[in-house]
Amino acid sequence: MMEFSNQVQRKYNTTVLAIRSDNGTEFKNYTLDDFLGEEGIQHQYSSPYTPQQNGVAERKNRTLIEAARTMMMEYKSNYNFWVEAISTACHATNRLYFRKGLEKTPYEILTGNKPNVSYFKVFGCKCYVLVKDTRLSKFDSRAQEGIFVGYATDSHAYRVFNKSNGRVVESCDVTFDEDDRSLEERSASLSGKDQVPPKWSYLHHKAKLLPLIIQVQANLYNNLMINFNNNLNNPVQAYLNQLKNNINNYRKLIYHNNQYQKQNCVSVSTAEAEYVAAASSCAQMLWMRQTLRDDGLEYSKVPLLCDNESAIKIAYNPVLHGKMKHIEIRNHFIRDHIARGDIVLSFIGTKEQLADIFTKPLDEKRFIELRHELNIIDPSNFA
């Protein structure tokens, strides 16, 4: 802390007025108190065993730990690199996250310059560092394999864990292989239980159709309750009870269908994965159409929106070829319903994909836009 205080005051020509910390012995000692007294810096403490008074720092620590954990999981990095991961996460968040109200990153607020992120690389990826400090023969390798573990603090260089000698070196002559673990390799290395399903485009339709089903069933239930008394001897009481159960089941289905589910097959490309998801969506939409038909509502040519043009072309192509032979036959029934006109499969752009609210981390503005498209009321308006 003493080193940081001196560096900030000299490098940025500013004055540190006060610091805040908890009651840890690393902050509450005579050495630090003497330094702060000489510099005229006030030291403020939070109450003992009251971390909520130091909420900003606690939340920042949690953000860095979660970011470091995610970075290490990308390439299954060894846990011994946790210090490097947190340092890299701090380096990245200072240049990526905007401060609310200022619309600037902490780096820009401190230095007055826009941050450059073109040199960012994926933590834990394979890389090759140029060998300079060793005398090599003509046929020796000029590069050694390593693991990218962060950025140097005092120079414009990368930090690389050299596998040959087990040391962390800093160098700017590094070649990265961020695509070393391709999707095909990851799919082959994962068991069936560990498969992560692709983004399901049919969430877009369930989000639209299920609230409609609930509204129709609820209106029908209310109309019948007005015309008939609610008693056990009434001949329509059994139907009313069943209708009420259906409404509750549909509400549960909205939550259930917005959860990730395990796949029972593996696709070797994104297009084929989206095609399988579209087939599953078609089955769900046909079921919802039949349910609406029981309530007197008839729908034909139900639109099914998909954000993958290759998957759409597979669905409209009646010819089976070798690249699709591993897809289960039952997934091809969507072609029959497209030919009959029951389903109209069409393309939807990424900006109009309502399913993103269930499958992607979004900023506040994008989240509010999608929530408005789903006709969800903001509860804060009723506070």
C-alpha positions in Angstrom: 0.0 0.0 0.0 2.9 2.4 0.8 4.4 1.7 -2.6 1.1 2.2 -4.4 0.5 5.4 -2.6 3.9 6.9 -3.6 3.5 5.7 -7.1 0.0 7.2 -7.6 1.0 10.6 -6.1 4.1 10.9 -8.3 3.0 9.3 -11.5 -0.4 11.0 -11.8 0.5 14.3 -9.9 -2.3 13.9 -7.4 -2.7 13.6 -3.6 -4.1 10.7 -1.6 -6.4 12.1 1.1 -7.6 8.9 2.8 -7.6 5.1 2.5 -10.3 2.7 3.7 -9.7 -0.9 4.9 -10.9 -3.5 7.3 -9.3 -4.3 10.6 -6.8 -6.9 9.2 -3.3 -6.9 10.7 -1.8 -6.3 7.3 -3.4 -2.8 7.4 -3.5 -2.1 11.1 0.1 -1.9 12.2 2.7 0.6 13.4 4.7 0.6 10.1 1.7 1.6 8.0 0.4 4.1 10.6 3.8 5.9 10.7 3.9 6.2 6.9 0.3 7.5 6.7 1.1 10.0 9.5 4.1 11.3 7.7 2.2 11.7 4.5 -0.9 13.2 6.2 -3.2 10.5 4.9 -6.2 9.5 6.9 -6.8 5.8 7.6 -10.5 4.9 7.9 -11.5 1.4 9.2 -14.7 -0.5 8.9 -16.3 -2.0 12.0 -14.9 -5.4 13.1 -16.5 -8.4 11.5 -18.7 -6.1 9.3 -17.7 -6.8 5.7 -20.9 -5.1 4.4 -19.4 -1.7 5.4 -16.6 -2.4 2.9 -19.0 -3.5 0.2 -17.3 -1.9 -2.8 -14.0 -3.8 -2.2 -15.8 -7.0 -1.3 -17.8 -6.9 -4.5 -14.7 -6.1 -6.5 -13.0 -9.2 -5.0 -15.9 -11.4 -5.9 -16.0 -10.0 -9.5 -12.3 -10.7 -9.9 -12.6 -14.3 -8.5 -15.5 -15.1 -10.7 -13.7 -13.7 -13.8 -10.5 -15.6 -12.9 -12.5 -18.9 -12.4 -14.1 -18.5 -15.8 -10.8 -17.8 -17.5 -9.2 -20.8 -15.9 -12.0 -23.1 -17.0 -11.7 -22.1 -20.6 -8.6 -24.2 -21.2 -8.7 -26.2 -17.9 -5.7 -24.2 -16.5 -3.9 -25.5 -13.5 -5.1 -24.0 -10.2 -1.5 -23.0 -9.5 -2.1 -20.1 -11.9 -4.8 -18.5 -9.8 -2.7 -15.5 -8.9 -1.9 -14.9 -12.5 -5.6 -15.3 -13.4 -6.7 -12.7 -10.9 -4.0 -10.3 -12.0 -5.1 -10.7 -15.6 -8.8 -10.3 -14.7 -7.9 -7.1 -12.9 -5.9 -5.9 -15.9 -8.8 -6.6 -18.2 -11.7 -5.2 -16.1 -9.8 -1.9 -15.7 -9.9 -1.5 -19.5 -13.3 -3.0 -20.3 -15.9 -2.2 -17.6 -17.6 1.2 -17.7 -18.2 3.2 -14.6 -21.9 3.9 -14.2 -22.7 7.5 -14.9 -19.3 8.4 -16.4 -19.5 6.0 -19.3 -15.7 5.6 -19.0 -13.4 2.8 -18.0 -11.2 3.1 -14.9 -8.2 3.2 -17.1 -9.6 6.2 -19.1 -10.6 8.0 -15.9 -7.1 7.6 -14.5 -5.0 8.4 -17.6 -7.4 10.3 -19.8 -6.7 8.0 -22.8 -8.9 5.4 -24.5 -7.7 1.9 -23.6 -6.2 -0.3 -26.3 -7.4 -3.9 -26.1 -6.1 -5.2 -29.4 -3.4 -7.1 -27.7 -5.7 -9.1 -25.4 -5.4 -12.9 -25.6 -7.3 -15.8 -24.2 -5.9 -16.8 -20.8 -4.4 -20.3 -20.6 -4.1 -20.7 -24.4 -1.2 -22.4 -26.0 1.6 -20.1 -27.3 5.2 -20.2 -28.5 7.8 -17.8 -27.1 11.0 -17.0 -29.1 14.2 -18.3 -27.5 16.8 -15.4 -27.2 18.9 -16.1 -24.1 20.3 -19.5 -25.2 22.9 -20.3 -27.8 21.2 -22.6 -30.3 22.6 -24.8 -33.1 21.3 -24.5 -36.7 18.6 -27.1 -36.3 17.4 -26.4 -32.8 13.9 -25.1 -32.3 13.8 -21.3 -32.2 10.6 -21.3 -30.1 9.4 -23.1 -27.0 5.9 -24.1 -26.1 4.2 -22.3 -23.2 1.0 -21.2 -21.6 -0.2 -17.6 -21.7 -0.7 -16.4 -18.1 -1.1 -12.7 -18.3 0.5 -9.3 -19.0 3.7 -7.7 -17.6 3.1 -4.8 -15.3 6.3 -2.9 -15.9 6.8 -3.5 -19.6 4.8 -4.0 -22.8 5.2 -7.8 -22.8 3.3 -11.0 -22.3 3.8 -13.4 -19.4 4.3 -17.0 -20.5 4.8 -20.2 -18.5 7.6 -22.0 -20.3 6.8 -25.7 -20.2 10.4 -26.7 -20.9 11.9 -25.2 -17.8 8.8 -24.5 -15.7 9.4 -20.8 -15.4 7.3 -17.7 -16.2 9.0 -15.5 -18.7 8.1 -12.1 -20.1 8.5 -11.5 -23.8 6.9 -9.6 -26.6 8.0 -12.2 -29.2 5.1 -14.6 -28.7 2.9 -16.5 -31.2 -0.5 -17.5 -29.9 -2.6 -20.5 -30.8 -6.0 -19.5 -29.3 -7.9 -22.0 -31.5 -5.9 -24.9 -30.3 -8.9 -26.5 -28.6 -11.4 -26.4 -31.4 -15.1 -27.3 -31.0 -14.6 -30.7 -32.6 -11.8 -31.5 -30.2 -13.8 -30.4 -27.2 -16.9 -32.4 -28.3 -14.7 -35.5 -28.7 -13.2 -35.1 -25.3 -16.5 -34.6 -23.4 -18.8 -37.4 -22.4 -22.5 -37.4 -23.2 -23.3 -36.1 -19.7 -21.0 -33.1 -20.1 -22.4 -31.9 -23.4 -23.6 -28.2 -23.4 -26.5 -27.7 -25.7 -26.5 -25.0 -28.3 -28.6 -21.9 -28.2 -32.2 -23.0 -28.8 -34.0 -20.7 -31.2 -37.4 -22.0 -30.4 -37.3 -20.2 -27.0 -38.3 -17.2 -29.1 -41.6 -18.9 -29.9 -42.3 -20.4 -26.5 -41.8 -17.0 -25.0 -44.5 -15.7 -27.3 -47.0 -18.6 -27.5 -47.1 -19.8 -23.9 -48.3 -16.5 -22.4 -51.0 -16.5 -25.1 -52.1 -20.0 -24.1 -52.2 -18.9 -20.4 -54.3 -15.9 -21.3 -56.8 -17.9 -23.4 -57.2 -20.6 -20.7 -57.6 -17.9 -18.0 -60.2 -16.0 -19.9 -62.2 -19.2 -20.6 -61.9 -20.2 -17.0 -63.2 -16.7 -15.8 -66.1 -16.8 -18.2 -67.3 -20.2 -17.1 -67.0 -19.2 -13.5 -69.3 -16.3 -14.1 -72.0 -18.5 -15.7 -71.9 -21.4 -13.2 -71.7 -21.7 -9.5 -68.6 -23.2 -8.0 -70.0 -26.3 -6.3 -69.1 -30.0 -6.4 -72.4 -31.1 -8.0 -72.0 -28.8 -11.0 -71.4 -30.9 -14.2 -68.8 -28.5 -15.4 -66.8 -28.4 -12.2 -64.5 -31.2 -13.3 -63.7 -29.3 -16.5 -63.1 -26.1 -14.5 -60.6 -27.9 -12.2 -58.8 -29.4 -15.2 -58.7 -26.0 -16.9 -57.2 -24.5 -13.7 -54.6 -27.2 -13.5 -53.7 -26.6 -17.2 -53.0 -22.9 -16.4 -50.7 -23.7 -13.6 -48.9 -26.3 -15.7 -48.3 -23.9 -18.5 -46.8 -21.4 -16.1 -44.4 -24.0 -14.9 -43.6 -25.0 -18.5 -42.4 -21.5 -19.2 -39.8 -21.8 -16.5 -39.0 -25.5 -17.3 -38.4 -24.8 -21.0 -36.1 -21.9 -20.4 -33.6 -24.2 -18.7 -30.8 -26.0 -20.5 -31.4 -29.7 -21.1 -29.0 -32.5 -21.9 -28.6 -33.5 -25.5 -28.9 -37.2 -26.5 -26.9 -36.7 -29.7 -23.7 -34.9 -30.8 -23.5 -32.6 -33.8 -20.2 -31.9 -35.5 -21.2 -28.4 -36.6 -23.3 -25.4 -35.4 -25.6 -25.7 -38.4 -26.5 -29.3 -37.5 -27.0 -28.5 -33.9 -29.4 -25.7 -34.8 -31.2 -28.1 -37.1 -31.7 -30.6 -34.3 -32.9 -27.7 -32.0 -35.3 -26.5 -34.7 -36.8 -30.1 -35.0 -37.3 -30.1 -31.2 -38.9 -26.7 -31.4 -41.2 -27.9 -34.2 -42.5 -30.7 -31.9 -43.2 -28.3 -29.1 -45.0 -25.8 -31.4 -47.2 -28.5 -32.8 -48.2 -29.5 -29.3 -49.0 -25.9 -28.4 -51.0 -25.5 -31.6 -53.1 -28.6 -30.7 -53.7 -27.2 -27.2 -54.9 -23.9 -28.7 -57.1 -25.9 -31.1 -58.8 -27.6 -28.1 -59.8 -24.1 -26.9 -61.2 -23.1 -30.3 -58.2 -21.3 -31.7 -56.9 -22.5 -35.1 -53.5 -21.6 -36.4 -51.9 -22.6 -39.6 -48.4 -21.9 -41.0 -47.0 -21.2 -37.6 -43.7 -19.2 -38.0 -40.6 -20.8 -36.7 -37.6 -18.4 -36.5 -34.0 -19.6 -36.6 -30.8 -17.5 -36.6 -28.8 -20.0 -38.7 -29.3 -19.9 -42.5 -27.5 -23.2 -43.0 -29.9 -25.0 -40.7 -32.8 -23.5 -42.6 -31.4 -24.8 -45.9 -31.0 -28.3 -44.5 -34.7 -28.2 -43.4 -35.8 -27.2 -46.9 -33.6 -29.6 -48.7 -35.4 -32.9 -49.3 -32.3 -34.8 -50.3 -30.3 -36.7 -47.7 -26.5 -36.6 -48.2 -23.5 -38.1 -46.5 -22.8 -35.2 -44.2 -26.1 -35.7 -42.5 -26.2 -39.4 -42.1 -25.3 -39.3 -38.4 -28.3 -37.1 -37.6 -31.1 -39.2 -36.2 -34.0 -39.9 -38.6 -36.6 -38.6 -36.1 -35.2 -35.1 -36.4 -36.1 -35.0 -40.1 -39.9 -34.9 -39.5 -39.7 -31.1 -39.5 -39.3 -31.4 -43.3 -42.7 -33.1 -43.6 -44.4 -30.3 -41.6 -42.7 -27.6 -43.7 -43.9 -29.3 -46.9 -47.5 -29.5 -45.5 -47.5 -25.8 -44.5 -47.9 -26.5 -40.8 -44.6 -24.7 -40.1 -42.9 -21.9 -41.9 -39.2 -21.8 -41.1 -37.6 -18.4 -41.7 -34.5 -16.5 -40.7 -34.3 -14.0 -37.9 -31.4 -11.7 -37.3 -29.3 -11.7 -34.1 -30.7 -8.3 -33.0 -34.3 -9.6 -33.2 -33.6 -12.9 -31.4 -35.6 -12.8 -28.2 -34.0 -16.1 -27.0 -30.8 -14.2 -26.2 -32.4 -13.0 -22.9 -32.3 -16.6 -21.8 -29.0 -17.8 -23.2 -26.6 -14.8 -23.2 -25.1 -12.3 -20.7 -26.5 -9.0 -21.9 -25.9 -5.3 -20.9 -28.6 -3.4 -19.2 -29.9 -1.6 -22.3 -30.1 -4.8 -24.4 -31.8 -6.7 -21.5 -34.5 -4.0 -21.2 -35.2 -4.0 -24.9 -35.7 -7.8 -25.0 -37.8 -7.7 -21.8 -40.0 -5.0 -23.5 -40.4 -7.2 -26.6 -41.6 -10.1 -24.3 -44.2 -7.7 -22.8 -42.8 -8.2 -19.3 -43.6 -5.3 -17.0 -40.8 -3.8 -15.0 -41.6 -4.3 -11.3 -39.6 -1.2 -10.3 -42.4 0.9 -11.8 -44.8 -0.2 -9.1 -42.3 0.5 -6.2 
